[in-house]
Amino acid sequence: QQRIEIHKLRDGDNLILGFSIGGGIDQDPSQNPFSEDKTDKGIYVTRVSKGGPAEVAGLRMGDKIMQVNGWDMTMVTHDQARKKLTKKNEDVVRLLVTRKSLENAVRQSMMQH
Amino acid sequence: MDNESQYSGYSYKSSHSRSSRKHRDRRDRHRSKSRDSSSRADKSVTIQAPGEPLLDAESTRGDDRDDNWGETTTVVTGTSEHSVSNEDLTRASKELEDSSPLECRRFAGPVLSGVLGLFALLTPLAFLLLPQLLWRDSLEPCGTPCEGLYVSLAFKLLVLLISSWALFLRPPRATLPRFFVFRCLLMALVFLFVASYWLFYGVRVLEPRERDYRGIVGYAVSLVDALLFIQYLALVLLEVRHLRPAFCLKVVRTTDGASRFYSVGHLSIQRAAVWVLDHYYTDFPVYNPALLNLPKSILSKKMSGFKVYSLGEENSTNNSTGQSRAMIAAAARRRDNSHNEYYYEEAEMDRRVRKRKARLVVAVEEAFTHIKRLQDDEAASSPKHPREVMDPREAAQAIFAPMARAMQKYLRTTRQQPYHSMESIIAHLQFCITHNMTPKAFLERYLAPGPTMQYQRENGSRGRQWTLVSEEPVTSALRQGLVFSLRRLDFALVVTVTPLPFLNLGEEFIDPKSHKFVMRLQSETSV
């Protein structure tokens, strides 16, 4: 698991982060290309725009977002997740993400012991 | 002369039916009761069903009959149809002697029950008439109430008569080996009733010359009521109880494995056997002994080439089973290619049949284009094209010639030629032409083996002989796990009984408003 801090970019009236999310408890989990378990209804990063704040901060496509600023993202609807990420009065979002490659590395290190 | 003698030998079947035509009338009004208790001792008993043996006399004759009618006969003359050869005559006379003792036995049961029924029906009338005849003067006059009772008596007797005719007076289809328990019970009951009524009547009415006529009429009406109730009992026991399905019978023919499943109600073994045979004649494809076995060339290779020598042991007495077992094991281990040959032979046979069938279909289609049905208005107004007008028989004969050879080759390939004589094919062709059938409809009879009924002859005085073989007495009821078999000369039907499963039907109510659907979501939002 990795903690990523993204500084939002101000673009006119909007604050953009530079990535797209998919998933949520109200969505269909079997169509998620990034999840290992096709019943996983968590929020996943589906796209990261080049040169955006998210890419700069180290977010990658396929990451699963576990927390946003302390709010849990594993059991939220798509819309709730979007809202938590686009609060107007926050300039910085702190995400807790997990990545498949990270998971494998953690598992391998656990197996070695 | 050569052609004609072959043909008349071939028309053995048709002349055979003609000579025993007089047996047909005797088949009319029978009942299916039989008090034949002579075969009560043994367990293997006989069922006879009306019909005629199809292959008993003919199954060995199929090969030596000449099948070349496709090539040799071109025109059928009228004389050869009516000629009866000498052997047909001797055969007909032999059948005449065979059938007469069976006829008497078939009639014994029905006649007895008919007499009893008639007696029971006439008894109330006798009850009414005897006082009038014997002591009319001393009877009390009885006005309107008696007349009302007369009317009700008349109508009840009419109902009894009609329902007896509808229920019981039907030609029986089989003679059963042992007597039919329920019917005998009912006849005994009727006899008991009528006897006890007569006894009472004799003692209490005839002797003291009873004067109360209204009471006598009431007594007669009560007898008719009792008879109506017995008839209701008969209806329930004999007809209704067997309608609700309770058992599933699996019928397998021993020679080629053709099998069917049937549902029956509660029946005794002999009645179930008759039921199965009824359905056998219409459901099972006809048994063709020529289609059965693997050719000998395939099977004979198996056990050849092994000889067993015993070394040393002089007193090896019981080694024969050991030797044969060793031979079988060695033969099994040897590489066996007979399945290959079987496969190729089957494929070759299929191909040959299909080729012949194609030729036959083409020939028949072409033959059918040669004739056309004459419309009524055409007959009157066509002086410019005088065509010869034929009746169906002549038309059939006219178009039979071009397709005869293809038909004969096809029948020979599918080994069906004993079932279809040239006469029967022409008759069928005539039938199809009369009813405006297409060539395909004409051919359906020959392309697939039909049920056995299709190959029956019409005359059936002697009946078809079946033997019911069972380990239980044949009047016992069906129950689970029972097995009996119906044997004929060259094959048998094995019947296994299993009860139908008990059904536990549950209920689930679905509110019609509860059918709702949602779309599967998969959205992507950019933040």
Interface residues (C-beta under 8 A of the other chain):
Chain A: I16 L17 F19 S20 I21 G22 D26 Q27 D28 Q31 N32 T46 R47 S49 H78 R82 L85 T86
Chain B: R520 L521 Q522 S523 E524 T525 S526 V527
